[in-house]
């Protein structure tokens, strides 16, 4: 149920600077002016913290980190304006309280979800067939581009030539269209900025509900049964309790957790 006094905002998130620009500010009613101000201040604070955290990967000079994101985003000679999603390793589907006080180092996609409010598990099905799939695409693109850039990546970004405006790119003036990500999106000149691992999907929901979605959608079954992602379940305490083995079978990890605790 959406309250009657709700006002929807359209906004643009600049991923190189972590600034959020609200596009329809002039349409916001006066009754919501205070809410709008607080939202803008929250965006400003969150953006500043995110820039400081991300900038450490792009520069070694602490005194310049606060402005480095703005500089790099506007420098046309900069082949690494941002690291984007490099380093992505997990997709967590659980109440936000499970990860609220954890430093995930920008390596996890977060989707706040409480299965107890999802009576027929239609939201779970939507998450597993849409956001989870998109996260797997991103993860596999980074994975493949890292392990074999010559075949699955896009080579050297500085040598790219755009083909047909939006068709794709060539590396140089001939050859095949390049797929995947350029080397500069993965490597900083000294070390890899992306660790090639399969995406770890952690879902807090009953096993039966997860299995029902897997069984219903062949595309999801292919994704998890063939190991393109690693699928785990969280219990009511937020601990990893089971790992998916394939063919709707699970391995319990709770005994090993108890052993470690002892």
N, C-alpha and C positions, 0 to 999 in steps of 0.2 A: 504494500500500500504506500503510495507516494503522497505525502502531506500536501494540502491545497496551496500552502504558501511557498512551495518549492519553486526555485528559479534555476533553470539550467544554464550553465556557462559553456561556451565554446572556447577552447584554449589550444595553444600551440606550444609544444615542448621542444626546445632546441637541445638536442642530445649532445652537442659539442660543448655547450656552456651551461647546461642544466638550468636555463632560464625558462620560465613559463609565462607566455604572453596571453592574457585574456582578450579575446577578440570582440566580445559584445559587452564591454564594460558600460558603454553609454546606455544600454537598455536595462541595466539593473535598477530596480525600483529603489526609492529612497529608504523604504522599510528594511532593505537588505544592505544598506551602506556599511554598517558596522561589520557585518559578516564578511562582506567583500574586502574590507580593509584587513581584517584578521587573516583572511585566506591569502591575500597578497603578501603579507608579512611572513606567513608560514612558508609560502613558496620561496621567498627571498632567503629565509634562514636555511631551509632544506637544501636549496640550490648551492648556497655558500659552503655548507658542510660537504655536500656531494663533490663539489669542485676540488676542495682541499684533499679529499680522500682519493679522487681519481688522478689529480695532478701529480701525485707522488710517483706515478708510473711513467710520467712523461718528462719529468725534469728532476735534476738532482740538486737544484739550488732552492733551499727552503724559502728564502726571501722572495723568490719570484713565483712561487706556486699559486698564490692567490689570483694572479693575473694571467698565468700561463694558458689557461683554457681559452680566454678571450683572444689572446695573441695567436695561438695555434689555429683557432677556428677561422681567423680572417687572413691567414698567411697562405697565399695560393702556392707557394713553394713548399709548403708543409705536407709531406706525404703520409704523416701520421697525426692528423688533427685530433683524433680520439682513438681509444682502444675499443670503444663500443662494447661489444659483448664478448670480447676475448677473455677467456678464463671461465666461461660459463660451465658449471659442473652439476647443478642440481635444479630440480623443480619441486617446490614444497607446496602441497595442497592440504592446508590445515588451518585451524584458527590462528590468527596473527599472534596470539599470546604465546604460541609455541616458539616463535623466533624473535620475539620482541626485544629481548636483551642479549641476543647473539650477534657477534660480528662475523657476518658471512663473507666479508671482503668483496662484496659486489659479485659473487660467483653464483648466486642462486636466484632463480625466478620465484617469486612468491605469489601465491593465490590464496587469499583468505577464504576459508570454507569450513562450515560447521555442519557435519552430516546429520546432526540431530534436528536441524531445521529443514532438512531436505527429505520430506516425507516419502516421495516416490523415487528419490534418487535421480530425478531428471537433471538437476544441476550437476551432479557428479558425472552423469553421462555427457553433458555438454562440455564440462571441463576436460574430460578424457578424450573427447573427439575433436576438440578445437584447440584450446591453449596448450594442452600437453603435446599435441601433434606439432604445433608451431614451434614449441620449445625444442622438440626433437629435430626438426628441420635445421634450426639454428645450430644446435649442438653438433649435428652430423656434418653440416657445412664447414664448421670450424675444424672438426676432427679430420675430415677427409683432406681439407686444404693444408693441414699441418703435416699429416703423415706422408702425403704424396702430392706436393704442390704442383709438380710438373704435369701430373695427370688430372688431378681433381681441383687444383687451384687456378689462380689467374696470373701467376708469374710475377714479373716486375712491374709495379704500378707506373713507374716513370716512363716506361716504354709503351704504354697502352695507347691505342688509337681507337676511337669510337666508330662503330660501324652503323650506318643507317640511323643515326640519331639516338635510337633507343633499342636497337637490335642486340648489341653486345659490344665486346671489345676484342681486339687482336693485340698480341704482344709483338710490337713491331709493325711491319707493313704487309705481312703475309701469314699464312698458316690458318689453323682452325680458330673458331671463336673460343675464347677462354671461359671456363666455368669456375665456380667457387670464389675464393678470396685471394687477393694479391698477397705476396710475401710480406709486404709492409704492414698488413693488418694483423700479422701473427708474430712478427719478429722485430725487435728493436735495434738490431745491428749487433747485439752482443748475446742475447739469449731469447728464447721463445717467450712470448707473452701469453700463449695459450697452451695449456696442458691437454694433449689429446686423450680425453676419456669419454666413455659413453655417458650420456645423461643419466643421473640418478634421480628417479621420480619417487617422491615420498608422499603417500596419501594417507590421511587419517579418515578411515571409513571402514565399515564392515567388509570382510573378505567376500562374503556372498554378493554384496552389491557391486564390488569391483569385478568379480568374476562374471556377473550378469552382463556388464557392459562389454567386457572382453569378448564374451561368447556371442553377443549380439552384433558386434561390428568386426568384420573380417580384417579390415585395415588395421584396427587396433591390435587384434590378435597377432597379425603378422609382425607388427612392430615389437611387441613384447615377447612373443614366442621365439623370434629369431635373434633376440638379444641386442636389438638396435638401441634399446634403453634398458636400464636396470630398474626394476619396479620393486618398491618396498612399501610396507604398511606400517603406520604408527598406531600404537595402542592408545587407550584413554589417558595414559600418563605422558603421552607425547614421545615415547620411546619406540625405536624401530623393533617391531615384533616378528615380522615375517618378510621373507624374500621370495619373489615369484620365480618358479623354476621352469614354467612353460606348461602348456596343455592344462591350464586351470589348476595347476598344482603349486603348493607353497611349502617353503621350509621355515619351520619355527626357529626364531633366533632368541626367544625369551630365556631358554635354558642357558645359553651362552652368556647372556646378560647377567643372569643370576650368579653364574659361576665367577664372572669377573668381579661382581660386587662383593662376593664372599672373599 
